[in-house]
Amino acid sequence: MDFKTNQTLGYAFANVNSEVAARLFGAFEGFQDWPKKSPKVCNVCWSSRQGLESNILAYRNLAVMQLAVPEAWKPALFSQGSLVPFPVPTKTRGKSSAT
């Protein structure tokens, strides 16, 4: 999330097997048929961080996970197409801004 413009950056991580990953690459690489007119073109690549647990560890303690931050700005976790609770932070933070 770009906190200054209130726009999403468009990142997603898919924790899937190699067969599904190949289908995702085929469907999304070069995609540009957005619901709202945009010059953006989707680019798909492998992440240097692999695995669900690795991604959760990387995101669960970011400043954006504070209670004062709107839910729409936080990482979301889905299982079989349904939103599931993101694991709570393991570290406490003092008051700070997410910007």
N, C-alpha and C positions, 0 to 999 in steps of 0.2 A: 504494500500500500504506500502510495506517495502521500504523506500526511499533509503536505502543503496544498496539493491540488484535490485531495480526496478521491483520487483515481487509483484503480488497481494497476499493478505493474504487469499482471498477466502471467505469473509463474504458476506452475503446477508440478507436482511430483507424483508419479504413478508407481506404486509398489506392486508390480505384476511379473508374471513369468515371461520368458523370452518370446514365446509365441504371441502373447498379447502385446508385448512391447513392439514387436514388428508390425502388428496391425495398427497400433497407435501412431507409429512413425508414418505409415502409409496414409492414414486418415488425416493427420494434423500437419505434417510438413507442407509448408506453402499455403495452408488454409488462409483465406481472406474473405469468406462470405459471412461477415459479422452481421448481427441483427441491426446494428447502427453503422452508418457509413464511417469507414476508417481506412487509412492507408496502411495500417499495420498488417504484416504478414507473419504467420506463425512459423516459428523455427523450433524444431525438436532436436534434442541432443541428450547424450548420456550425462548424468551427474557424476561428479567426482565422489559425492557422498551416496552410498548405496544402502538400502534397507530401511524399513519403517522405523525401527528403534533408533537408528542413527539420525534420521530426520527429526524424530520427536526430541531426542537429546539436544539437537542443535537449536530447536525453536522454542521449547517449553520455558526457558528462562530468559527470553528476550524481554526488553522493556514493554513491548507491545502486549505482553500477556497480563499486564496489571489490570486490576478490576476496573479502574477508571477509563480504560480504553474501550471504545465501542466494539462489540462482538464482530461486526462486519469487517473490522480492520485486522482481526486476529487470524492466525492460521486455522484452517478448518480440516477436519479429519472425517473421511467417509469410509464406510464399510458396506459393501454390496449395494452401493448407490444411496445409502442413507447416512445422514449426518450423525456422527457419534461424538461424545464429549472428548475434547482434547485433554490429554493428561495435564494435571495441574502442575504449576511450577514447583521445583524442588528448592528454590532459593527465594528468600524474601528480599524485597527492594525497598529503599526509602522512597519518599515522594519524589517523582521526577516526571518529566514530560516525555511522551513518546515521539516527539518531533525532533 
